[in-house]
Amino acid sequence: MIDIVKNVATASRRTKASVIRELLKVTNKPGLISFAGGLPDPELFPYDFIVDAVKEIMAKKGRVALQYGPTDGLPEFKEEFIKFLAKHEGVQAKPENLIVTTASQQALDLVGRLFIDAADPVLVELPTYMAGLQVFRSYGADFIGIKMDDDGLRTEDLEERLKWLRSQDEHYKFLYLVPDFQNPSGVTLSEAKRRRIIELSAEYAVAVIEDSPYRQIRFEGTAPKMLYRMDRETLKTDNIISLFTVSKTFAPGLRIGVILAHEQIVRKLEILKQSLDLCTSSLNQLIAAEFFRTGRFETHVAKVKKVYKAKKDAMLAALQRHMPEGVTWTKPEGGLFLWVRLPEGMSADDMFQDAIKENVAYVIGSAFHCDGSGKNTMRLNFSYATLEQIEEGVRRLGNAVKKRLVAA
């Protein structure tokens, strides 16, 4: 090791490689079917729309598109996103409530920078989004996991933890949630639990980070209100910070995210973002603005939902056919993922190499648990593979599970 590597900052030493990114290196094996990444189906990307949009933008707003923009985001994009929030979420926002980020990953980083001091307790779902753990860990967060059931985080456990933290005079900062079609479990937080979380947020003065990358990809059922909206309609705590992205509903390569929060929070985030990248791509914001302005969002997402529902149904049916007794899984109403539980005592960590030998890959569930638990779980993505690959991949995965059971 070169000497200067020893001198890297504490945040760099805390930052570990993403398990998913490392697993994806393995999935280059010829013939391997991967359920590991959270990739949208590239066949659905609106290529023609983007070509036409770029031509029009260059003709009419080329000087804006290729220039630096405001740190908090272009007015053109913020205007369209405000309309989107009003139309689809019943949320009334002002430009001062929004900051445009370089995808939601930067939004998570900004939240971490804003709130976390080393050793601060941060409350997360158990399991929770792996990249959120990665970011918050880099700032020295001390994670407290709250277990989940079929309708989301257990609010009675959350209250117990908050009560204990207050009694210990701990400087807890926020609760991080993925409330809709959660990554990794696919579970949606019920409206009753959302209401209780807002009440606890007010009682314990704790911020709630509402990460919503998948909310618009609902196949069936009724969507609960966003926590941000519920708070504005009831207690008005201003404790809710909501994160959005176009990566799952449009194109991840644009790297466009949005934070919705009280204007005082947004101003502090803007100052932090100035030191990171000055501004998010002006061209990409204008493309996304056109996506919303022209109504293409609605037609595109309708197509995405139809395709992903078919893939989700195909994966559920394949699991039913190929998994042995004792294996269970979630049945999400939307999103990109479902969650598989192996029998207690079986390790999805240990079985991963067996699956690779069968030419199929998944993400180990323990990577989503802040406490290292969940070794008998795995996350499967159904959005990227074809219907044929889903059937064959689940068959191969079933073979790996059956062989493990026999060996045990």
Beta strands, then each sheet from edge to edge (+ up, - down):
strand 1: 33-34
strand 2: 98-102
strand 3: 121-126
strand 4: 142-149
strand 5: 152-153
strand 6: 174-177
strand 7: 207-211
strand 8: 240-245
strand 9: 256-260
strand 10: 328-329
strand 11: 337-341
strand 12: 360-361
strand 13: 363-364
strand 14: 377-381
sheet 1: 1+ 12+
sheet 2: 2+ 9- 8+ 7+ 6+ 3+ 4+ 5-
sheet 3: 10+ 11- 14+ 13-
end
